Amino acid sequence: MFKRVDLHLSDNDGEDLPTDKRLKLVKKGGVDNYLTQLQYQFGRYLMISSSRPGTLPANLQGIWVNGFKPPWNSDYHININVQMNYWMAEMTNLSECHQPFLDFIGDLRQMGRITAKETYGCRGFVAHHTSDVWHNTFGFERARYGMWPMGAAWCCQHLYTHYEFTEDKDYLRTYAYPVMKEAAQFFVDFMVPDPKTGLLVTGPSVSPENSFFDKDGKMATISMGSTMDREIIFELFHNCIASADILGVDKEFSEVLKTKLKQMPPLQIGSDGRLMEWVEEFPEEQPGHRHISHLYALHPSNQISKTKTPKLFDAAKKTIEYRLAHGGGHTGWSRAWIINFWARLLEPQKAYENIVALQRKSTLPNLLDVHPPFQIDGNFGMVSGVTEMLLQSHDGVVNILPALPREWANGFVEGIMARKGFEVSMEWEDGKLKALVVHSKLGNTLQLQYGHILKSYDTQKGDVLRFNGDLKPSDAS
């Protein structure tokens, strides 16, 4: 499993230097690409070690807990943290390591149906911001994080992502789609017309762990229709519609979802050019907050892109810049998310700068990530971010080296995965693609992009396609 992927970003000079000394050099302003590739493979090792079929998914600390009272009880925070653990699974060729989390999502249904019925009077199932080994789904404690019924819906994104990489229709038919459908049924019942606009929103609603100032200047947490709620439901409904179409089932339910989608508010850009976090333009209580929930549409979702939504794309940039200018990224996992954001925004230098910031501020001498204290999500999120800098496939094409920074001028990667079952290996030199090899495991049409070059190739299952730096075939087998 570990040897499926190989990454080289340096010539391995000083590879025997201990990690604590490497981190000290980076903190003094040094460049250490070997440290980055070491962290990358360490993250894959952690995933292999903590998440295998038949086990529980990796929690906030993976499986590495010091003592009987770990931070946050080593639970499953499903308002980003556990999801971040698994962003890397499919793309780094560890699909089977994804399975414990996929199983866990379905296991939430038994308790989640009770919570949906008894708490909200809705069909389907629901989960809030945390869960545990007993699959707790109820909301509790403070409103700013507990009154958030989006946990199961966000988790369901992983069910469809697994299908996008594997195209396993039996899995989609017998497991993933039924779970997603139940999650969607909850929101069909739960959403209500906004009293001011008449558009369908969630309510009560929060933007995870953040607060705002209302029109009277008072701090508040609860509103109607936070942006993230809308983004998660939008994706869940679309994934259900796509799944039903693939399977040839549930046309009537798909029509219900399509009608609901038309009644939901669009993503909105505020007067300062940033993406609005709530349906109204409220100022944040913490403008540098660690959660950047309203950019879910940029990553891990695919609702914002340079080609399809250029205005929202620019608004997303301004949103991150504002967060960082006010102290954002101060936890390890938040910094890791920012790396993924900048990769999706095709900003290689900014993505790289945040890798360095993660190393300088949020990495222990043993390379574990700190919130603080230790949380494993930042380790996994960093791996996802580095992979997104080298390969992206969320926007309908296999995009090669979309965010390659100057510091990685020469290197190669072998064995990373793109959607539709393509295994990708590539080498680059002086910042330019030198050679590309694509193994078609499912026989889909290959839509390739490198910079401004776009190519399309028909493939058969098992084909190995080889290209030069201009995406011209060199030979095939």
PEGI-V102297 format. One record per backbone hydrogen bond with DSSP energy under -0.5 kcal/mol. NH is the residue of the N-H (numbers start at 0). CO is the residue of the C=O. If there is no record, write none. Layout:
nh:NH co:CO
nh:NH co:CO
This chain:
nh:3 co:0
nh:4 co:1
nh:5 co:413
nh:7 co:411
nh:14 co:11
nh:16 co:13
nh:21 co:17
nh:22 co:18
nh:23 co:19
nh:24 co:20
nh:25 co:21
nh:26 co:22
nh:27 co:23
nh:28 co:25
nh:29 co:24
nh:31 co:29
nh:35 co:31
nh:36 co:32
nh:37 co:33
nh:38 co:34
nh:39 co:35
nh:40 co:36
nh:41 co:37
nh:42 co:38
nh:43 co:39
nh:44 co:40
nh:45 co:41
nh:46 co:42
nh:47 co:43
nh:48 co:44
nh:49 co:45
nh:50 co:46
nh:54 co:51
nh:58 co:61
nh:59 co:74
nh:61 co:58
nh:62 co:60
nh:63 co:60
nh:64 co:62
nh:66 co:64
nh:72 co:69
nh:73 co:70
nh:74 co:71
nh:75 co:130
nh:76 co:74
nh:77 co:75
nh:77 co:128
nh:78 co:128
nh:81 co:76
nh:83 co:79
nh:84 co:80
nh:85 co:81
nh:85 co:82
nh:86 co:82
nh:86 co:83
nh:88 co:85
nh:89 co:85
nh:90 co:86
nh:91 co:87
nh:92 co:89
nh:93 co:88
nh:96 co:93
nh:97 co:93
nh:97 co:94
nh:98 co:94
nh:98 co:95
nh:100 co:97
nh:101 co:97
nh:102 co:98
nh:103 co:99
nh:104 co:100
nh:105 co:101
nh:106 co:102
nh:107 co:103
nh:107 co:104
nh:108 co:105
nh:109 co:106
nh:111 co:107
nh:112 co:108
nh:113 co:109
nh:114 co:110
nh:115 co:111
nh:116 co:112
nh:117 co:113
nh:118 co:114
nh:119 co:114
nh:119 co:115
nh:120 co:115
nh:120 co:116
nh:121 co:115
nh:124 co:181
nh:125 co:111
nh:130 co:75
nh:134 co:131
nh:144 co:141
nh:145 co:141
nh:146 co:142
nh:147 co:145
nh:150 co:126
nh:150 co:147
nh:151 co:126
nh:153 co:149
nh:154 co:150
nh:155 co:151
nh:156 co:152
nh:156 co:153
nh:157 co:154
nh:158 co:154
nh:159 co:155
nh:160 co:156
nh:161 co:157
nh:162 co:158
nh:163 co:159
nh:164 co:160
nh:165 co:161
nh:166 co:162
nh:168 co:166
nh:171 co:167
nh:172 co:168
nh:173 co:169
nh:174 co:170
nh:175 co:170
nh:176 co:171
nh:178 co:174
nh:179 co:175
nh:180 co:176
nh:181 co:177
nh:182 co:178
nh:183 co:179
nh:184 co:180
nh:185 co:181
nh:186 co:182
nh:187 co:183
nh:188 co:184
nh:189 co:185
nh:190 co:186
nh:191 co:200
nh:193 co:198
nh:197 co:193
nh:199 co:262
nh:200 co:191
nh:204 co:222
nh:207 co:205
nh:208 co:143
nh:209 co:206
nh:211 co:219
nh:212 co:282
nh:213 co:211
nh:213 co:217
nh:216 co:213
nh:219 co:211
nh:222 co:204
nh:224 co:201
nh:224 co:222
nh:226 co:276
nh:227 co:276
nh:229 co:225
nh:230 co:226
nh:231 co:227
nh:232 co:228
nh:233 co:229
nh:234 co:230
nh:235 co:231
nh:236 co:232
nh:237 co:233
nh:238 co:234
nh:239 co:235
nh:240 co:236
nh:241 co:237
nh:242 co:238
nh:243 co:239
nh:244 co:240
nh:245 co:241
nh:246 co:242
nh:247 co:243
nh:248 co:243
nh:253 co:249
nh:254 co:250
nh:255 co:251
nh:256 co:252
nh:257 co:253
nh:258 co:254
nh:259 co:255
nh:260 co:256
nh:261 co:257
nh:262 co:258
nh:262 co:259
nh:263 co:260
nh:264 co:199
nh:269 co:273
nh:272 co:269
nh:274 co:314
nh:275 co:267
nh:278 co:224
nh:281 co:279
nh:282 co:212
nh:284 co:210
nh:285 co:210
nh:286 co:284
nh:288 co:285
nh:294 co:291
nh:295 co:292
nh:297 co:294
nh:298 co:294
nh:300 co:295
nh:302 co:296
nh:303 co:296
nh:308 co:304
nh:312 co:308
nh:313 co:309
nh:314 co:310
nh:315 co:311
nh:316 co:312
nh:317 co:313
nh:318 co:314
nh:319 co:315
nh:320 co:316
nh:321 co:317
nh:322 co:318
nh:323 co:319
nh:324 co:320
nh:325 co:321
nh:325 co:322
nh:326 co:323
nh:327 co:322
nh:331 co:369
nh:334 co:330
nh:335 co:331
nh:336 co:332
nh:337 co:333
nh:338 co:334
nh:339 co:335
nh:340 co:336
nh:341 co:337
nh:342 co:338
nh:343 co:339
nh:344 co:340
nh:345 co:342
nh:346 co:341
nh:347 co:345
nh:350 co:346
nh:351 co:347
nh:352 co:348
nh:353 co:349
nh:354 co:350
nh:355 co:351
nh:356 co:352
nh:357 co:353
nh:358 co:354
nh:359 co:355
nh:360 co:356
nh:361 co:357
nh:363 co:367
nh:366 co:363
nh:369 co:361
nh:370 co:372
nh:374 co:368
nh:375 co:59
nh:376 co:59
nh:378 co:375
nh:379 co:375
nh:380 co:376
nh:381 co:377
nh:382 co:378
nh:383 co:379
nh:384 co:380
nh:385 co:381
nh:386 co:382
nh:387 co:383
nh:388 co:384
nh:389 co:385
nh:389 co:386
nh:390 co:386
nh:391 co:398
nh:395 co:392
nh:397 co:446
nh:398 co:391
nh:398 co:396
nh:399 co:397
nh:399 co:448
nh:400 co:389
nh:402 co:388
nh:403 co:400
nh:404 co:402
nh:407 co:404
nh:408 co:405
nh:410 co:427
nh:411 co:7
nh:412 co:425
nh:413 co:5
nh:415 co:423
nh:416 co:90
nh:417 co:421
nh:419 co:163
nh:420 co:417
nh:421 co:417
nh:422 co:420
nh:422 co:438
nh:423 co:415
nh:423 co:421
nh:424 co:436
nh:425 co:412
nh:426 co:434
nh:427 co:410
nh:428 co:431
nh:430 co:408
nh:431 co:428
nh:433 co:426
nh:434 co:426
nh:435 co:466
nh:436 co:424
nh:437 co:464
nh:438 co:422
nh:439 co:437
nh:439 co:462
nh:440 co:420
nh:440 co:438
nh:445 co:456
nh:446 co:444
nh:447 co:445
nh:447 co:454
nh:448 co:397
nh:449 co:452
nh:452 co:449
nh:454 co:447
nh:456 co:445
nh:461 co:439
nh:462 co:459
nh:464 co:437
nh:465 co:474
nh:466 co:435
nh:467 co:471
nh:468 co:433
nh:470 co:467
nh:473 co:465
nh:473 co:474
nh:474 co:465
nh:476 co:463
